[in-house]
Amino acid sequence: MEQKIVLTGIARSKGKAAGQALVNRQRMGWAFNHVGNEDGIVLVPGADIQGECVTNKIVVYPTVLGSTSGAISLYFKCKESMHGPAAIICQKVHDIDISGAIAGEIPAVDGLDQDPITTIKTGDWVEIDAPKVGQKATVTITRKQ
Amino acid sequence: MTMKLTTYQQEMLDGKHGETKQFCMSKLTDFGEAVEATEMVDLVLVLNCCPIYSKDRKNPETAKKLAAYDLGHSALYDPIFKMKDAHVADESGTACGNDPYMVQFDKAEEKGYPWNFELPGKGSFKLDPEMVTDLKAGYDKLTEHGWLPWLSCNPYFNTRIPKMGEYAASSESSAAAYINTILGARTNRESPVNTVYCAYTGCLPKYGTHLDENRAAKCIVELDDEVRDALKGAADWAALGACIADKSMNRIPAVLNLPKNMGPTATKQIIACCSPGMNDPMLHLMGFTPESPTLEAAFKGAMPRNPERYKITMDDMVEMFQQINAIAPPPGAEPAKPVDIIVIGCPHATFEEIREVARLVKGKKVKEGVQLWVQTDTPSYHMAQHYGDAKIIEDAGGKIYHQTCMAMTPIRHYPKGTTIATSSYKYVKLGGGFGPSWIFGNPDALVNAAISGVFKPSGRWAA
């Protein structure tokens, strides 16, 4: 039995992606000492997803925390070390993460019609269709019952 | 939404001013759409990160090293470094430079510095020589392009001082907060992706903290008189910044009842709460922030009848000292702790801070095996050489250096069990939990710890 939830939001970085959700209730950043550049492992002490690997996952979190270098580290993980997330979903994608996602060529979505932190659960299958920056993006959540 | 570009900006985008400018303008206009900007601003200063310019990034050995050493930015420069017409500043006049990075180039082989040191009984750390060579290659390439090689968090003190109403693009959060709060110029905590492209074009979409509505105070934070009169050391100011950020809960505050005399160290330490404590690089420090002569001005004309108001008490300050010291404490319950490294200067030490260390350490000796590090910008480093403060610190067994910052070396790979003591809230908050243990305290207690090898908290907040 599957449950499907469809949310709409705004694309801050364009693209299509699909993957398992990793939901972090705390603000987080992408700097190399917070999410390893070489392995995509979340290092932040006290984070819900500490120890998890972000590679090819859809990472859901409220908004950014910490260093501006999160932008370049997100880019590096997506384009150089290939340990980046498949996409990011936030309550508000901070400008730092918007630029990292654009450079890393992964979709980034915010402004959803339901709070992504409480609506999406870790392990859900999430598909994102975000064709154009600043325009409507669709987030489809599939949950096994 | 399409941005309205000036004739020159449109010409850059159309390729009339060369390949590099066209490439960078197309990146900036993409970003401008994402943040719904309607125009661009001209920049007087760009502060970014110096790339590690490796010739073969995909070589497995090099790639492994880059994963540990590179912040992630270096490959962004690769397409630009291939272009023949890449240069900065000539047309725009924009002063471009970089944050500190891994090493002071002329002392790369010397021991006793963050890039090359030994802790007795614990182990040693040395930067990889290939990474040092490749960083120097990136630095030389940028210098060739017209970048100013300042490698500092604080170019706003002494190299390019933006004035009220001007625009800057600073990827260094503390510099962004200082430029907005104390100088009245306007910058975001800019993404270091954008600052690469800003440098070569001299412009950036107008968004975020450039705009009046995103600079407005949302609440008031007021110091108790007792707190105002007790602030003295660099850690006090940093803890005050942390308290302000904590009370205002990630909103821009207007801060009342500050001491009348706050110099460069005090203001730099307070605003360094931006990044570890809050996202917006802006505080209205009433009496200091040029665009906020009144509370009404700080709220940008939208001050509610009863704005939310928070007090900072002595108890708050004591609690904040305890909280920062509990982020990554060294093992053991006793209040006095053995230390390995004392580091002063995050953000980079002001000349005032260097002089204070020299005064405190004069005629004394740093305990063998303990490192006392003072890190600063290049002009202050040379002032300290000229006026004799550097010699006093070095005669005592400490080190003073420029172009770099301890946290720009991979401290995750420092020897196991290392304990670092500092006056920087930013270091402890952003560096805590990734290897070393951290102690937070004032310069007098830090210098005592360097001499005795044991940190004992000083004074009022520790009581």
Interface residues (C-beta under 8 A of the other chain):
Chain A: R12 S13 A31 F32 N33 G36 N37 E38 L43 V44 P45 T63 V64 L65 G66 S67 T68 S69 A71 I72 S73 L74 Y75 F76 K77 K79 E80 S81 H94 D95 I96 I98 S99 G100 I102 A103 V133 G134
Chain B: M1 D30 F31 E33 A34 V35 E36 C49 R57 A63 K64 L66 A67 A68 D70 L71 G72 H73 A75 L76 S171 E172 S173 N188 R189 E190 S191 P192 V193 N194 Y207 G208 S275 P276 N279 R412 L430 G431 G432 G433 F434
